């Protein structure tokens, strides 16, 4: 976008199990929008579906997992993380670089 | 896998030594656990080390199994990562990572896993990532909690 170098990222987030399908879809879209808004490209989403958690989190025993791979200038990472951190429906997330 | 045969004599020496060392700290319990029960529980929980099974009769010279059995049992038991490829080690590969956890869900030490330092470092890092995402438990107890609930 702004010509800054792109880095490869991998993002996994888990949504709380109480959500209905439209809420899940819209949240997924919102994350993708934030990523592309920060100059992210080649967003590939891989839904893992509803999985049983290895341990209970906030009394939840299951969660919807999504994996997204994309390329983004490093400046966007903070904004993506903030979106996930401030959303109550996100039980866990992990954003890591995969190009190192 | 291919160098397994060369390693075997070395490992015969190494295994008793390792068990002996640990007698003086609290790890004794762990080792007893492992020798007694591992196959059933581990394979039930995850894709575990299935056939790490019955190598109990170790150092029993009177009984000699066919050599290919001896080697396979030893190799499997002491090296859960012998056939590992570094690129496969990532937090999504739960079946692989869970081979590095003991029955209580703890990360196995390098003394037990016998993998290279490089591999061990990656395994540990990826296990910790997987734990954060609740793909792997921090303790085996947590998994039981979830199971009971369902």
gemmi code that builds the backbone of each chain (N, CA, C; Angstrom):
import gemmi

chains = {
    "A": [
        ("UNK", (0.844, -1.205, 0.000), (0.000, 0.000, 0.000), (0.867, 1.239, 0.000)),
        ("UNK", (1.433, 1.562, 1.136), (2.277, 2.751, 1.200), (3.719, 2.424, 0.833)),
        ("UNK", (3.891, 1.261, 0.197), (5.224, 0.903, -0.245), (6.118, 0.370, 0.855)),
        ("UNK", (5.607, 0.339, 2.072), (6.411, -0.228, 3.156), (6.574, -1.727, 2.934)),
        ("UNK", (7.622, -2.273, 3.518), (7.855, -3.705, 3.327), (6.729, -4.501, 3.980)),
        ("UNK", (6.397, -5.581, 3.342), (5.341, -6.442, 3.868), (5.949, -7.609, 4.627)),
        ("UNK", (5.250, -8.018, 5.654), (5.688, -9.213, 6.375), (4.559, -10.225, 6.377)),
        ("UNK", (4.952, -11.461, 6.428), (3.968, -12.540, 6.466), (3.491, -12.739, 7.896)),
        ("UNK", (2.178, -12.790, 8.062), (1.637, -13.016, 9.393), (0.684, -14.201, 9.387)),
        ("UNK", (0.495, -14.729, 10.558), (-0.485, -15.776, 10.738), (-1.278, -15.403, 11.988)),
        ("UNK", (-2.578, -15.388, 11.864), (-3.424, -14.981, 12.979), (-4.421, -16.097, 13.281)),
        ("UNK", (-4.476, -16.473, 14.533), (-5.500, -17.428, 14.966), (-6.318, -16.750, 16.042)),
        ("UNK", (-7.637, -16.818, 15.925), (-8.445, -16.328, 17.035), (-9.595, -17.277, 17.307)),
        ("UNK", (-10.017, -17.286, 18.550), (-11.087, -18.170, 18.985), (-12.237, -17.322, 19.491)),
        ("UNK", (-13.430, -17.569, 18.950), (-14.608, -16.806, 19.356), (-15.448, -17.627, 20.311)),
        ("UNK", (-16.115, -16.937, 21.205), (-16.905, -17.648, 22.205), (-18.057, -18.407, 21.546)),
        ("UNK", (-18.440, -19.530, 22.129), (-19.347, -20.466, 21.454), (-20.798, -20.002, 21.372)),
        ("UNK", (-21.158, -18.947, 22.094), (-22.554, -18.537, 22.098), (-23.010, -17.770, 20.863)),
        ("UNK", (-22.084, -17.426, 19.989), (-22.436, -16.575, 18.851), (-23.217, -17.344, 17.788)),
        ("UNK", (-24.100, -16.623, 17.086), (-24.771, -17.293, 15.955), (-23.954, -17.065, 14.687)),
        ("UNK", (-24.381, -17.718, 13.627), (-23.539, -17.747, 12.430), (-23.289, -16.375, 11.840)),
        ("UNK", (-24.331, -15.526, 11.883), (-24.139, -14.218, 11.249), (-23.156, -13.382, 12.063)),
        ("UNK", (-23.216, -13.514, 13.383), (-22.282, -12.756, 14.214), (-20.848, -13.214, 13.959)),
        ("UNK", (-20.694, -14.520, 13.794), (-19.360, -15.042, 13.521), (-18.850, -14.529, 12.190)),
        ("UNK", (-19.726, -14.613, 11.172), (-19.327, -14.178, 9.835), (-18.978, -12.699, 9.833)),
        ("UNK", (-19.777, -11.903, 10.543), (-19.510, -10.470, 10.505), (-18.236, -10.134, 11.270)),
        ("UNK", (-17.976, -10.876, 12.337), (-16.730, -10.600, 13.055), (-15.528, -10.960, 12.202)),
        ("UNK", (-15.645, -12.087, 11.537), (-14.551, -12.509, 10.668), (-14.288, -11.457, 9.592)),
        ("UNK", (-15.381, -10.901, 9.077), (-15.239, -9.888, 8.041), (-14.599, -8.625, 8.619)),
        ("UNK", (-14.999, -8.307, 9.841), (-14.451, -7.109, 10.472), (-12.932, -7.233, 10.641)),
        ("UNK", (-12.486, -8.403, 11.065), (-11.048, -8.608, 11.214), (-10.351, -8.464, 9.867)),
        ("UNK", (-10.937, -9.084, 8.852), (-10.334, -8.984, 7.523), (-10.290, -7.540, 7.043)),
        ("UNK", (-11.333, -6.763, 7.366), (-11.357, -5.353, 6.966), (-10.251, -4.571, 7.654)),
        ("UNK", (-10.068, -4.838, 8.935), (-9.004, -4.137, 9.651), (-7.651, -4.456, 9.034)),
        ("UNK", (-7.469, -5.728, 8.710), (-6.186, -6.133, 8.128), (-5.959, -5.429, 6.797)),
        ("UNK", (-6.970, -5.457, 5.933), (-6.751, -4.811, 4.630), (-6.685, -3.299, 4.786)),
        ("UNK", (-7.391, -2.762, 5.800), (-7.293, -1.338, 6.067), (-5.896, -0.915, 6.474)),
        ("UNK", (-5.148, -1.852, 7.044), (-3.773, -1.565, 7.446), (-2.773, -1.936, 6.354)),
        ("UNK", (-3.277, -2.160, 5.175), (-2.375, -2.486, 4.076), (-2.123, -3.976, 3.923)),
        ("UNK", (-2.957, -4.777, 4.541), (-2.779, -6.223, 4.420), (-3.225, -6.740, 3.069)),
        ("UNK", (-2.572, -7.770, 2.609), (-2.895, -8.345, 1.299), (-2.945, -9.853, 1.399)),
        ("UNK", (-3.535, -10.445, 0.356), (-3.550, -11.920, 0.249), (-4.111, -12.590, 1.495)),
        ("UNK", (-5.232, -12.082, 1.962), (-5.792, -12.667, 3.169), (-6.436, -14.003, 2.847)),
        ("UNK", (-5.961, -15.030, 3.483), (-6.536, -16.365, 3.319), (-7.116, -16.785, 4.657)),
        ("UNK", (-8.408, -17.106, 4.663), (-9.035, -17.520, 5.915), (-9.286, -19.015, 5.898)),
        ("UNK", (-8.989, -19.601, 7.020), (-9.159, -21.053, 7.146), (-9.967, -21.301, 8.419)),
        ("UNK", (-11.268, -21.535, 8.299), (-12.046, -21.778, 9.519), (-11.795, -23.193, 10.041)),
        ("UNK", (-11.514, -23.275, 11.311), (-11.315, -24.594, 11.911), (-12.615, -25.116, 12.502)),
        ("UNK", (-13.600, -24.257, 12.582), (-14.872, -24.687, 13.134), (-14.888, -24.684, 14.649)),
        ("UNK", (-15.917, -25.309, 15.165), (-16.103, -25.344, 16.611), (-15.233, -26.448, 17.206)),
        ("UNK", (-14.377, -26.067, 18.099), (-13.444, -27.027, 18.689), (-13.618, -27.044, 20.191)),
        ("UNK", (-13.349, -28.182, 20.775), (-13.339, -28.262, 22.226), (-12.042, -27.657, 22.747)),
        ("UNK", (-12.151, -26.805, 23.743), (-10.965, -26.201, 24.338), (-10.219, -27.238, 25.182)),
        ("UNK", (-8.923, -27.074, 25.264), (-8.134, -27.995, 26.086), (-8.357, -27.725, 27.566)),
        ("UNK", (-8.824, -26.534, 27.870), (-9.170, -26.201, 29.255), (-10.245, -25.122, 29.213)),
        ("UNK", (-11.074, -25.059, 30.229), (-12.154, -24.066, 30.202), (-11.617, -22.639, 30.291)),
        ("UNK", (-12.210, -21.756, 29.506), (-11.859, -20.341, 29.558), (-13.149, -19.577, 29.815)),
        ("UNK", (-13.198, -18.805, 30.857), (-14.396, -18.039, 31.175), (-15.655, -18.909, 31.120)),
        ("UNK", (-15.552, -20.088, 31.660), (-16.667, -21.043, 31.693), (-17.059, -21.566, 30.319)),
        ("UNK", (-16.298, -21.244, 29.304), (-16.576, -21.824, 27.987), (-15.796, -23.112, 27.836)),
        ("UNK", (-16.413, -24.070, 27.150), (-15.726, -25.333, 26.925), (-15.437, -25.562, 25.453)),
        ("UNK", (-15.988, -24.713, 24.608), (-15.740, -24.824, 23.177), (-15.540, -23.422, 22.616)),
        ("UNK", (-15.047, -23.346, 21.411), (-14.896, -22.052, 20.757), (-14.789, -22.258, 19.255)),
        ("UNK", (-15.087, -21.185, 18.512), (-14.936, -21.217, 17.054), (-13.560, -20.673, 16.709)),
        ("UNK", (-12.776, -21.467, 16.016), (-11.419, -21.048, 15.664), (-11.340, -20.615, 14.203)),
        ("UNK", (-10.532, -19.584, 13.993), (-10.237, -19.150, 12.634), (-8.751, -18.912, 12.491)),
        ("UNK", (-8.248, -19.277, 11.335), (-6.851, -19.002, 11.018), (-6.822, -18.090, 9.806)),
        ("UNK", (-6.049, -17.015, 9.901), (-5.891, -16.141, 8.734), (-4.417, -15.936, 8.449)),
        ("UNK", (-4.076, -16.076, 7.193), (-2.702, -15.808, 6.753), (-2.744, -14.589, 5.863)),
        ("UNK", (-1.777, -13.702, 6.019), (-1.770, -12.504, 5.173), (-0.401, -11.854, 5.217)),
        ("UNK", (-0.229, -10.894, 4.311), (0.987, -10.084, 4.291), (0.594, -8.657, 4.626)),
        ("UNK", (1.362, -8.021, 5.490), (0.956, -6.702, 5.983), (2.205, -5.943, 6.398)),
        ("UNK", (2.223, -4.624, 6.208), (3.348, -3.873, 6.766), (3.303, -3.937, 8.295)),
        ("UNK", (4.454, -3.997, 8.943), (4.479, -4.230, 10.386), (3.718, -3.186, 11.192)),
        ("UNK", (3.550, -2.001, 10.638), (2.849, -0.952, 11.382), (1.400, -1.330, 11.684)),
        ("UNK", (0.847, -2.270, 10.905), (-0.555, -2.609, 11.102), (-0.812, -3.572, 12.245)),
        ("UNK", (0.250, -4.190, 12.748), (0.058, -5.262, 13.728), (-0.643, -4.763, 14.992)),
        ("UNK", (-0.255, -3.574, 15.439), (-0.862, -3.042, 16.666), (-2.367, -2.908, 16.523)),
        ("UNK", (-2.777, -2.377, 15.385), (-4.200, -2.132, 15.185), (-4.985, -3.455, 15.133)),
        ("UNK", (-4.417, -4.430, 14.477), (-5.083, -5.730, 14.394), (-5.209, -6.334, 15.788)),
        ("UNK", (-4.120, -6.259, 16.544), (-4.155, -6.814, 17.895), (-5.188, -6.092, 18.749)),
        ("UNK", (-5.266, -4.783, 18.572), (-6.197, -4.035, 19.406), (-7.643, -4.432, 19.129)),
        ("UNK", (-7.928, -4.611, 17.846), (-9.280, -5.047, 17.495), (-9.659, -6.323, 18.225)),
        ("UNK", (-8.713, -7.252, 18.254), (-9.000, -8.541, 18.869), (-9.052, -8.434, 20.388)),
        ("UNK", (-8.151, -7.628, 20.924), (-8.063, -7.541, 22.378), (-9.311, -6.899, 22.964)),
        ("UNK", (-9.849, -5.923, 22.264), (-10.973, -5.176, 22.827), (-12.324, -5.785, 22.503)),
        ("UNK", (-12.324, -6.892, 21.798), (-13.606, -7.523, 21.514), (-13.887, -8.606, 22.551)),
        ("UNK", (-15.045, -8.518, 23.141), (-15.358, -9.452, 24.224), (-15.614, -10.862, 23.716)),
        ("UNK", (-15.942, -10.977, 22.446), (-16.243, -12.303, 21.916), (-14.989, -13.113, 21.618)),
        ("UNK", (-13.854, -12.457, 21.602), (-12.615, -13.174, 21.325), (-12.094, -13.788, 22.612)),
        ("UNK", (-12.045, -15.103, 22.618), (-11.586, -15.799, 23.820), (-10.069, -15.818, 23.869)),
        ("UNK", (-9.446, -16.075, 22.741), (-7.986, -16.110, 22.636), (-7.596, -15.678, 21.237)),
        ("UNK", (-6.423, -15.073, 21.112), (-5.900, -14.834, 19.768), (-4.386, -14.950, 19.805)),
        ("UNK", (-3.822, -15.161, 18.620), (-2.366, -15.255, 18.487), (-1.998, -14.688, 17.128)),
        ("UNK", (-1.155, -13.680, 17.147), (-0.701, -13.080, 15.897), (0.809, -13.243, 15.835)),
        ("UNK", (1.291, -13.987, 14.864), (2.735, -14.203, 14.780), (3.225, -14.022, 13.352)),
        ("UNK", (4.506, -13.707, 13.245), (5.150, -13.632, 11.931), (5.523, -15.031, 11.500)),
        ("UNK", (5.382, -15.275, 10.199), (5.760, -16.598, 9.717), (6.929, -16.521, 8.754)),
        ("UNK", (7.467, -15.332, 8.539), (8.535, -15.237, 7.533), (9.925, -15.198, 8.158)),
        ("UNK", (10.047, -15.451, 9.437), (11.369, -15.434, 10.057), (11.996, -16.827, 10.040)),
    ],
    "B": [
        ("UNK", (15.496, -41.606, 11.617), (15.194, -43.019, 11.792), (16.362, -43.898, 11.388)),
        ("UNK", (17.072, -43.460, 10.353), (18.076, -44.347, 9.787), (19.266, -44.533, 10.731)),
        ("UNK", (19.509, -43.534, 11.559), (20.674, -43.658, 12.436), (20.333, -44.343, 13.760)),
        ("UNK", (19.116, -44.818, 13.845), (18.659, -45.443, 15.077), (19.558, -46.593, 15.485)),
        ("UNK", (19.955, -47.402, 14.516), (20.726, -48.588, 14.844), (22.068, -48.222, 15.437)),
        ("UNK", (22.688, -47.218, 14.862), (23.985, -46.809, 15.374), (23.872, -46.313, 16.797)),
        ("UNK", (22.757, -45.698, 17.098), (22.610, -45.069, 18.395), (22.339, -46.075, 19.507)),
        ("UNK", (21.797, -47.208, 19.140), (21.279, -48.081, 20.179), (22.266, -48.394, 21.301)),
        ("UNK", (23.477, -48.806, 20.991), (24.392, -49.133, 22.097), (24.560, -47.949, 23.038)),
        ("UNK", (24.719, -46.804, 22.446), (24.862, -45.591, 23.242), (23.687, -45.417, 24.188)),
        ("UNK", (22.503, -45.639, 23.654), (21.313, -45.373, 24.437), (21.127, -46.390, 25.545)),
        ("UNK", (21.577, -47.613, 25.301), (21.478, -48.595, 26.360), (22.240, -48.096, 27.576)),
        ("UNK", (23.350, -47.470, 27.306), (24.125, -46.929, 28.417), (23.422, -45.719, 29.019)),
        ("UNK", (22.840, -44.925, 28.135), (22.302, -43.648, 28.600), (21.045, -43.789, 29.443)),
        ("UNK", (20.212, -44.716, 29.123), (18.929, -44.782, 29.817), (19.048, -45.077, 31.311)),
        ("UNK", (19.770, -46.136, 31.675), (19.913, -46.382, 33.119), (20.546, -45.203, 33.826)),
        ("UNK", (21.520, -44.581, 33.170), (22.177, -43.439, 33.798), (21.168, -42.357, 34.115)),
        ("UNK", (20.310, -42.086, 33.151), (19.329, -41.033, 33.347), (18.403, -41.357, 34.514)),
        ("UNK", (17.986, -42.588, 34.580), (17.080, -42.942, 35.661), (17.774, -42.829, 37.006)),
        ("UNK", (19.037, -43.170, 37.005), (19.771, -43.127, 38.252), (19.908, -41.697, 38.749)),
        ("UNK", (20.292, -40.806, 37.871), (20.448, -39.403, 38.223), (19.227, -38.847, 38.935)),
        ("UNK", (18.096, -39.217, 38.424), (16.891, -38.559, 38.890), (16.403, -39.113, 40.218)),
        ("UNK", (17.106, -40.095, 40.740), (16.652, -40.647, 42.001), (16.718, -39.628, 43.128)),
        ("UNK", (17.596, -38.669, 42.995), (17.788, -37.774, 44.139), (16.838, -36.580, 44.124)),
        ("UNK", (16.036, -36.393, 43.096), (15.066, -35.307, 43.192), (13.642, -35.828, 43.026)),
        ("UNK", (12.712, -34.934, 43.034), (11.321, -35.377, 43.062), (10.870, -36.015, 41.768)),
        ("UNK", (11.708, -36.009, 40.790), (11.297, -36.561, 39.500), (11.143, -38.067, 39.512)),
        ("UNK", (11.608, -38.680, 40.569), (11.490, -40.131, 40.653), (10.082, -40.594, 40.343)),
        ("UNK", (9.147, -39.897, 40.933), (7.743, -40.244, 40.757), (7.376, -40.277, 39.290)),
        ("UNK", (7.806, -39.261, 38.595), (7.465, -39.145, 37.190), (7.940, -40.357, 36.427)),
        ("UNK", (9.164, -40.702, 36.686), (9.733, -41.793, 35.913), (8.995, -43.087, 36.213)),
        ("UNK", (8.646, -43.279, 37.462), (7.873, -44.460, 37.787), (6.567, -44.455, 37.011)),
        ("UNK", (5.903, -43.330, 37.039), (4.658, -43.187, 36.288), (4.851, -43.625, 34.855)),
        ("UNK", (5.869, -43.075, 34.274), (6.069, -43.307, 32.853), (6.288, -44.774, 32.546)),
        ("UNK", (7.069, -45.412, 33.376), (7.346, -46.804, 33.101), (6.080, -47.630, 33.268)),
        ("UNK", (5.307, -47.275, 34.259), (4.128, -48.083, 34.532), (3.046, -47.967, 33.474)),
        ("UNK", (2.597, -46.761, 33.230), (1.320, -46.633, 32.538), (1.296, -45.968, 31.172)),
        ("UNK", (2.371, -45.509, 30.611), (2.201, -44.473, 29.597), (1.294, -44.813, 28.438)),
        ("UNK", (1.346, -46.015, 27.875), (0.709, -46.194, 26.571), (-0.788, -45.949, 26.603)),
        ("UNK", (-1.452, -46.564, 27.554), (-2.902, -46.471, 27.578), (-3.356, -45.025, 27.607)),
        ("UNK", (-2.865, -44.301, 28.586), (-3.358, -42.955, 28.794), (-3.011, -42.016, 27.655)),
        ("UNK", (-1.766, -42.088, 27.234), (-1.329, -41.151, 26.217), (-2.073, -41.351, 24.910)),
        ("UNK", (-2.207, -42.575, 24.518), (-2.817, -42.783, 23.211), (-4.306, -42.464, 23.265)),
        ("UNK", (-4.864, -42.603, 24.446), (-6.269, -42.254, 24.578), (-6.441, -40.744, 24.455)),
        ("UNK", (-5.534, -40.016, 25.073), (-5.701, -38.577, 25.128), (-5.437, -37.922, 23.785)),
        ("UNK", (-4.347, -38.312, 23.168), (-3.978, -37.681, 21.919), (-3.494, -38.767, 20.975)),
        ("UNK", (-2.688, -38.366, 20.036), (-2.180, -39.382, 19.140), (-0.967, -40.088, 19.713)),
        ("UNK", (-0.671, -39.793, 20.895), (0.416, -40.291, 21.729), (1.460, -41.210, 21.150)),
        ("UNK", (2.243, -41.716, 22.046), (3.385, -42.526, 21.675), (3.004, -43.984, 21.638)),
        ("UNK", (1.780, -44.272, 21.309), (1.228, -45.612, 21.311), (2.151, -46.719, 21.740)),
        ("UNK", (3.060, -47.089, 20.855), (3.802, -48.306, 21.121), (5.056, -48.074, 21.936)),
        ("UNK", (5.167, -46.983, 22.594), (6.274, -46.816, 23.525), (6.148, -47.838, 24.629)),
        ("UNK", (5.112, -48.606, 24.508), (4.627, -49.564, 25.476), (5.653, -50.320, 26.294)),
        ("UNK", (5.678, -51.589, 26.015), (6.170, -52.542, 26.987), (7.664, -52.712, 26.985)),
        ("UNK", (8.382, -51.661, 27.188), (9.817, -51.825, 27.287), (10.234, -51.987, 28.735)),
        ("UNK", (9.332, -52.509, 29.514), (9.572, -52.638, 30.949), (10.736, -53.561, 31.278)),
        ("UNK", (10.899, -54.598, 30.462), (11.896, -55.609, 30.812), (13.276, -55.190, 30.370)),
        ("UNK", (13.612, -53.956, 30.610), (14.865, -53.459, 30.095), (16.014, -53.893, 31.001)),
        ("UNK", (17.136, -54.212, 30.377), (18.263, -54.686, 31.161), (18.094, -56.114, 31.612)),
        ("UNK", (17.094, -56.769, 31.080), (16.843, -58.157, 31.452), (17.546, -59.045, 30.434)),
        ("UNK", (18.768, -59.420, 30.726), (19.569, -60.078, 29.708), (19.145, -61.514, 29.474)),
        ("UNK", (18.538, -62.109, 30.462), (18.148, -63.504, 30.320), (17.182, -63.669, 29.155)),
        ("UNK", (16.260, -62.730, 29.044), (15.294, -62.773, 27.955), (15.805, -61.930, 26.807)),
        ("UNK", (15.922, -62.531, 25.619), (16.335, -61.676, 24.513), (15.329, -61.761, 23.390)),
        ("UNK", (14.661, -60.658, 23.161), (13.706, -60.572, 22.060), (14.480, -60.445, 20.764)),
        ("UNK", (13.834, -60.700, 19.643), (14.507, -60.468, 18.360), (15.032, -59.048, 18.308)),
        ("UNK", (16.174, -58.884, 17.721), (16.860, -57.598, 17.847), (16.045, -56.451, 17.276)),
        ("UNK", (15.279, -56.710, 16.212), (14.553, -55.569, 15.635), (13.491, -55.048, 16.609)),
        ("UNK", (12.963, -55.930, 17.446), (12.012, -55.487, 18.463), (12.690, -54.630, 19.507)),
        ("UNK", (13.784, -55.117, 20.006), (14.505, -54.380, 21.040), (14.789, -52.960, 20.582)),
        ("UNK", (15.294, -52.867, 19.363), (15.673, -51.541, 18.897), (14.466, -50.635, 18.749)),
        ("UNK", (13.408, -51.206, 18.234), (12.244, -50.361, 17.996), (11.663, -49.868, 19.317)),
        ("UNK", (11.573, -50.771, 20.273), (11.004, -50.361, 21.552), (11.830, -49.261, 22.207)),
        ("UNK", (13.117, -49.487, 22.240), (13.978, -48.475, 22.859), (13.871, -47.165, 22.124)),
        ("UNK", (13.968, -47.268, 20.809), (13.976, -46.040, 20.018), (12.706, -45.247, 20.237)),
        ("UNK", (11.586, -45.910, 20.174), (10.326, -45.205, 20.331), (10.198, -44.588, 21.706)),
        ("UNK", (10.634, -45.363, 22.673), (10.382, -44.895, 24.017), (11.211, -43.676, 24.354)),
        ("UNK", (12.487, -43.724, 23.967), (13.318, -42.620, 24.412), (13.345, -41.473, 23.415)),
        ("UNK", (12.781, -41.679, 22.214), (12.889, -40.588, 21.243), (11.559, -40.339, 20.548)),
        ("UNK", (10.665, -39.635, 21.202), (9.372, -39.381, 20.570), (9.507, -38.558, 19.309)),
        ("UNK", (10.637, -37.897, 19.133), (10.758, -37.018, 17.975), (11.767, -37.513, 16.970)),
        ("UNK", (12.019, -38.819, 16.958), (13.106, -39.285, 16.102), (12.806, -39.079, 14.624)),
        ("UNK", (11.527, -39.073, 14.266), (11.211, -38.949, 12.847), (10.707, -37.556, 12.493)),
        ("UNK", (11.090, -36.595, 13.304), (10.500, -35.272, 13.202), (11.166, -34.460, 12.094)),
        ("UNK", (10.374, -33.613, 11.435), (10.964, -32.643, 10.516), (10.758, -31.255, 11.094)),
        ("UNK", (11.798, -30.466, 11.084), (11.743, -29.179, 11.768), (10.589, -28.324, 11.250)),
        ("UNK", (10.323, -28.422, 9.954), (9.268, -27.580, 9.385), (7.874, -27.975, 9.873)),
        ("UNK", (7.748, -29.185, 10.367), (6.433, -29.625, 10.836), (6.112, -29.136, 12.236)),
        ("UNK", (7.109, -28.594, 12.906), (6.883, -28.181, 14.285), (6.208, -26.823, 14.291)),
        ("UNK", (4.912, -26.794, 14.475), (4.259, -25.509, 14.689), (3.028, -25.738, 15.543)),
        ("UNK", (2.502, -24.642, 16.067), (1.484, -24.783, 17.119), (0.202, -25.421, 16.611)),
        ("UNK", (0.046, -25.571, 15.300), (-1.171, -26.188, 14.789), (-1.062, -27.703, 14.757)),
        ("UNK", (0.165, -28.192, 14.798), (0.389, -29.632, 14.680), (0.286, -30.291, 16.056)),
        ("UNK", (-0.929, -30.404, 16.518), (-1.138, -30.824, 17.899), (-0.753, -32.274, 18.118)),
        ("UNK", (-1.010, -33.104, 17.125), (-0.689, -34.514, 17.321), (0.812, -34.695, 17.508)),
        ("UNK", (1.575, -33.905, 16.767), (3.025, -34.020, 16.918), (3.475, -33.466, 18.271)),
        ("UNK", (2.973, -32.302, 18.615), (3.420, -31.668, 19.859), (3.034, -32.490, 21.082)),
        ("UNK", (1.888, -33.144, 21.005), (1.434, -33.845, 22.208), (2.317, -35.055, 22.510)),
        ("UNK", (3.110, -35.475, 21.536), (4.047, -36.553, 21.841), (5.139, -36.086, 22.799)),
        ("UNK", (5.289, -34.783, 22.921), (6.316, -34.245, 23.805), (5.763, -33.883, 25.181)),
        ("UNK", (4.541, -34.258, 25.434), (3.963, -34.019, 26.754), (3.895, -35.343, 27.518)),
        ("UNK", (4.122, -35.283, 28.813), (3.967, -36.510, 29.583), (2.513, -36.647, 30.008)),
        ("UNK", (2.242, -37.627, 30.835), (0.849, -37.908, 31.178), (0.168, -36.737, 31.868)),
        ("UNK", (0.961, -35.965, 32.556), (0.361, -34.845, 33.275), (0.292, -33.592, 32.430)),
        ("UNK", (0.686, -33.706, 31.192), (0.629, -32.558, 30.316), (1.859, -31.678, 30.390)),
        ("UNK", (2.891, -32.151, 31.044), (4.103, -31.347, 31.142), (5.000, -31.605, 29.943)),
        ("UNK", (5.763, -30.588, 29.584), (6.695, -30.745, 28.476), (7.828, -31.654, 28.910)),
        ("UNK", (8.127, -32.658, 28.092), (9.194, -33.582, 28.457), (10.559, -32.925, 28.311)),
        ("UNK", (11.455, -33.318, 29.190), (12.795, -32.738, 29.165), (13.579, -33.302, 27.991)),
        ("UNK", (14.630, -32.614, 27.661), (15.457, -33.085, 26.555), (16.098, -34.413, 26.883)),
        ("UNK", (16.303, -34.641, 28.162), (16.898, -35.912, 28.564), (15.990, -37.057, 28.138)),
        ("UNK", (14.710, -36.802, 28.155), (13.788, -37.860, 27.740), (13.517, -37.849, 26.250)),
        ("UNK", (13.388, -36.676, 25.687), (13.010, -36.632, 24.279), (14.170, -36.979, 23.366)),
        ("UNK", (15.396, -36.640, 23.792), (16.579, -36.990, 23.011), (16.608, -36.317, 21.651)),
        ("UNK", (15.946, -35.214, 21.514), (16.034, -34.506, 20.246), (17.130, -33.456, 20.351)),
        ("UNK", (17.486, -32.883, 19.210), (18.531, -31.866, 19.218), (18.030, -30.622, 19.930)),
        ("UNK", (18.962, -29.806, 20.349), (18.596, -28.582, 21.054), (17.716, -27.709, 20.177)),
        ("UNK", (18.035, -27.655, 18.915), (17.271, -26.835, 17.984), (15.807, -27.291, 17.941)),
        ("UNK", (15.636, -28.583, 17.799), (14.276, -29.106, 17.736), (13.554, -28.881, 19.057)),
        ("UNK", (14.229, -29.160, 20.150), (13.589, -29.002, 21.455), (13.127, -27.569, 21.671)),
        ("UNK", (13.944, -26.621, 21.297), (13.571, -25.208, 21.471), (12.289, -24.897, 20.700)),
        ("UNK", (12.250, -25.363, 19.486), (11.049, -25.085, 18.688), (9.831, -25.774, 19.265)),
        ("UNK", (10.017, -27.013, 19.664), (8.892, -27.757, 20.234), (8.339, -27.014, 21.445)),
        ("UNK", (9.228, -26.586, 22.314), (8.791, -25.902, 23.528), (8.040, -24.619, 23.178)),
        ("UNK", (8.586, -23.863, 22.257), (7.931, -22.610, 21.889), (6.534, -22.862, 21.310)),
        ("UNK", (6.444, -23.842, 20.434), (5.158, -24.089, 19.790), (4.148, -24.696, 20.767)),
        ("UNK", (4.627, -25.499, 21.703), (3.701, -26.026, 22.712), (3.118, -24.878, 23.511)),
        ("UNK", (3.958, -23.916, 23.842), (3.471, -22.799, 24.649), (2.458, -21.968, 23.877)),
        ("UNK", (2.684, -21.816, 22.591), (1.695, -21.107, 21.777), (0.378, -21.874, 21.740)),
        ("UNK", (0.490, -23.162, 21.545), (-0.724, -23.986, 21.478), (-1.473, -23.952, 22.803)),
        ("UNK", (-0.732, -23.904, 23.891), (-1.390, -23.836, 25.191), (-2.153, -22.539, 25.350)),
        ("UNK", (-1.553, -21.464, 24.912), (-2.235, -20.176, 25.022), (-3.565, -20.209, 24.286)),
        ("UNK", (-3.599, -20.863, 23.147), (-4.821, -20.921, 22.347), (-5.771, -22.021, 22.816)),
        ("UNK", (-5.425, -22.683, 23.893), (-6.250, -23.774, 24.422), (-6.343, -24.939, 23.440)),
        ("UNK", (-5.314, -25.104, 22.633), (-5.249, -26.286, 21.781), (-4.610, -27.440, 22.541)),
        ("UNK", (-3.756, -27.077, 23.496), (-3.153, -28.072, 24.380), (-3.370, -27.605, 25.818)),
        ("UNK", (-3.459, -28.540, 26.751), (-3.668, -28.158, 28.148), (-2.365, -27.743, 28.830)),
        ("UNK", (-2.483, -26.967, 29.872), (-1.314, -26.675, 30.700), (-1.063, -27.840, 31.652)),
        ("UNK", (-2.135, -28.447, 32.134), (-1.998, -29.654, 32.943), (-3.049, -30.649, 32.472)),
        ("UNK", (-2.767, -31.916, 32.657), (-3.703, -32.941, 32.203), (-5.044, -32.807, 32.919)),
        ("UNK", (-4.959, -32.263, 34.113), (-6.152, -32.069, 34.913), (-7.200, -31.220, 34.195)),
        ("UNK", (-6.731, -30.198, 33.513), (-7.641, -29.287, 32.827), (-8.443, -30.020, 31.764)),
        ("UNK", (-7.772, -30.938, 31.087), (-8.464, -31.684, 30.049), (-9.567, -32.536, 30.649)),
        ("UNK", (-9.269, -33.097, 31.795), (-10.297, -33.904, 32.460), (-11.524, -33.060, 32.794)),
        ("UNK", (-11.268, -31.842, 33.237), (-12.389, -30.948, 33.541), (-13.310, -30.772, 32.344)),
        ("UNK", (-12.705, -30.536, 31.195), (-13.507, -30.314, 29.999), (-14.278, -31.566, 29.635)),
        ("UNK", (-13.593, -32.708, 29.740), (-14.249, -33.957, 29.382), (-15.447, -34.252, 30.270)),
        ("UNK", (-15.261, -34.018, 31.549), (-16.330, -34.339, 32.485), (-17.573, -33.542, 32.127)),
        ("UNK", (-17.318, -32.308, 31.700), (-18.427, -31.417, 31.425), (-19.286, -31.869, 30.257)),
        ("UNK", (-18.642, -32.554, 29.301), (-19.381, -32.837, 28.065), (-20.226, -34.097, 28.142)),
    ],
}
model = gemmi.Model(1)
for chain_id, residues in chains.items():
    chain = gemmi.Chain(chain_id)
    for i, (resn, *xyz) in enumerate(residues, 1):
        res = gemmi.Residue()
        res.name, res.seqid = resn, gemmi.SeqId(i, " ")
        for name, pos in zip(("N", "CA", "C"), xyz):
            atom = gemmi.Atom()
            atom.name, atom.element = name, gemmi.Element(name[0])
            atom.pos, atom.b_iso = gemmi.Position(*pos), 0.0
            res.add_atom(atom)
        chain.add_residue(res)
    model.add_chain(chain)
structure = gemmi.Structure()
structure.add_model(model)
structure.setup_entities()
